[in-house]
Every structure is written in structure tokens, then in C-alpha cells.
């Protein structure tokens, strides 16, 4: 018995996104050899095969082997659409294959089958046929939650859904952002990134779909490499109106979820493709000096090479750098890198750079001004005199003032569009105002070359800056 449902599909990215359309995906799963271990526990090899509606193998689908709520193992399908989970305990599993479509932003379904060991299959199936020993118990989940079962030996089920549904159950109103991360992943779920800094391994990469409305849940999928993430965000930018990529760097006390949500705020506000540089903050309010070491270490080991790849792959005229809090230090270094004549011999310029609540020493910033204002067509600095995080940073750095702290006076620099955002609604620390919707709208307008005077900002002339 076969149950057919319509399934949108998304091709895996290998250097560039394939021009896939909405197609159906098939998860064909069957149990292969069962063996008896020395400890008398039974093991088996469970193999899944993913194909599309045309019966063609789907390469790069993410296949999960779940034991109850636990993800026991995860792998991606090979060029034949197959993946094998070898020598796993002979227990009941749920196999799910996820395959998304570029034509359906944020939409996907999970094709589901179940493996039940022969010892458990003691009763007739829904079709009234008792499965033979070693057979795969296959079922298809439909939207209403009903379950249609059919025994097989081996088994194959065509799974197609009549309507695309959101990625992993999220509503359709989502924003997609890309990331690279220096965090150590969870071995059982590579999308679950810890707060541990991993300087000795290649950076992780992927994308996340984030709810536009609170509580801003999100769901992520791993990409094979940093190069794949950069190629993906370049393709996303090419499909957008601005055709620009924002390289966003998060700040102090941010975990992976914070980095992803911050990137999504920028993407939603500006309509631009965003890739987040997640340098692995320790996510602890008392770990400021730890985070200073981590961002410096990540920039040394990973960050500069990553920014160079973004510039050379996407192209200088399409890359904007933005950083929040400690991320301002990375943004400043990326600007200096972009201006390096060895990397940029023809003096190409990027369209814009923005610093939000920047935790960078003012003197360092002033020394870099001639380079960064020549390299970027627009440099924006948003600051506040209500920023408790930067007030603490000033104290920790023996009074060396931060570029995002507007007390005792606004830090206004010629050639930089300075915005005093002290009145912007924000978090209890006065530090996260870049997520304020009006700030985001103003940033978008400024990126589109709007005159600040048309945005309702008050103009201060001596020194020159704008008041939110």
C-alpha cells in the first residue's frame, strides 16, 4: 500500500544553489542486515533512500534517526539518495528526511517513516498483513496526524503533501539568515551549537529560519562548509531588491540563538541577505574578559579568512559590514581588511558599514577613520548615553571611552554619520537598541541613500550628528 503526498524540496548547496522548483520528495526506508552482538543485544543497519517525484535520487537531504524524542543519529543522503545508520540497536526508530525548496522561502516538510524491529511486530498491521521477519514497518504522517501503515520487504513509501508547510512546524512568516560559527556543535544534533569556543576545527555553517513575530522561534539546517554558506547568501542577495549582503557580527553575552535572532532583525528590517559571524561568546554576564579573548582568537584563526571569502565571493560593491557591541571590533577589522591593497589593489569600496553600541576604544576608531571612510561609502555609528553595558566597559578599560557611549558627550567624528539613539526603546541595559523597529527602518532608509533629515531625525550642527 502506498500513500502519496506532495512535498516541496530544496536542493543542497554545493558552491551554488541549484535552480530547483517545488518537487515532491520520497523517503524510501528499509531495514538491512540484523546481527547479534557479543553482549546478546541485537543490532541492525537501517538505510534510508530519498527520491523526488520523478524517482530521481535526492542528494544532500538531511536524514534523522530518532529514538523517541532523542535524535540518535543524523546524516545526509549521498549521490544515490541513500544514507545508512550502521550497527544501531534493533529498536523502534522514526526516520525523517528534510528537503527544502528555494522557491518556498522558509517552507518544508519532513517525510517520515518508522522502523520497528521484527520482535516488536507481533500484531497485524493496519492492512491486516503480518510483516515478515526483518521487514520495515513504514508509515506516512499527514497534516492531520493520521497514520497510514504498510508492511514491506523492502518497503518504499511515496510521501507527498498537498500543501507546503513551514520548516519544522514554524509559521510561514519567517526570515532566513545564514551563519558561520566558531562554536562546538552537539554531536547528536549539529544544529545545536554550544557556548564552547572551538579554535582548532573548521567553522560550522548553516542557515536558520526565524519567526518574524515573538517568541521568534527558529529552526536551522547545517550546510557542508563556510563556502556553501557564502554561496547561499550570495544567491539570496541576487534574488533580493538591493542585491547586498550584510555581514553581521554579534556582541558580548550572546549565544548562537542571540546571534541568529540579531541577524534576523537586520534582515527583516533592511530586506537584505544577512550572514552572521558567530564568534562564540561565552553567554555569561560575568565572562566579559573571556569574550574579549574569544573574539580576538576567533578573528585570528577564522574571522579574517571568512571576511576575505565574503568579499571575494560576493564582491566589494555588494557587501555591508555591521557589528553590535564587541562585534564592532570585528567590523572595524573587516573594514581594514577590505581596504588592504594586497587584497583590494583596485580600491573597490563597500556600500556601507554600521556600528551599533560599539564596544571599541575611541582612539583606535579615530586612528582607523582615514582608511574606513575611504573604504566605505557610508559609515554609521549609533550610540547612547543610557548604555549600562558600555558604562561598565568604560570602567573596566580604565576610562578608555567606547565609540557607542554618548556620555559625557556624543562621540561625533567627521566623515561618519553619527546617530544619538539614547531615546530609542531597548532592553534593560540600554544596549540592544539596534533591534528597535524604528532604528531598523532608519538603517534601511540610510542604506538606500535617504537624507537623514527626511527620517524625522533631529540635526545637531556643532559637532554634527543626528538625534533619534
Secondary structure, DSSP 8 states (H G I E B T S, - for coil): -------------SSS-----S--EEEEEEEEEEEE-TTS-EEEEEEEEEEETTS-B-TT-EEEEEETTEEEEEEE--TTSEEEEEEEESS-EEEEEE---TTSTTB--EEEEEE--TTT--S--TTS----TT-EEEEEE-TT--EEEEEETT--B----SS--BGGG--S-EEEEEEEE-EEEETTEEEEEEEEE-SSS--EEEEEEEESSTT--EEEEE-S-HHHHHHHHHHHHHTSSS--EEEEE--TT--HHHHHHHHHHHHHHH--EEEEEE------TT-HHHHHHHHHHHIIIIIHHHHHHHHHHH-GGGEEEEEETTHHHHHHHHHHHHT-TTT-TT---BSEEEEES--SBHHHHHHHHHHHHHHBS-EEEEEBS--HHHHHHHHHTTT--BTTB--SS----TTSEEEE-TTS---TTS--GGGSHHHHHHHHHHHTT--GGGGT-EEEETTEEEE-
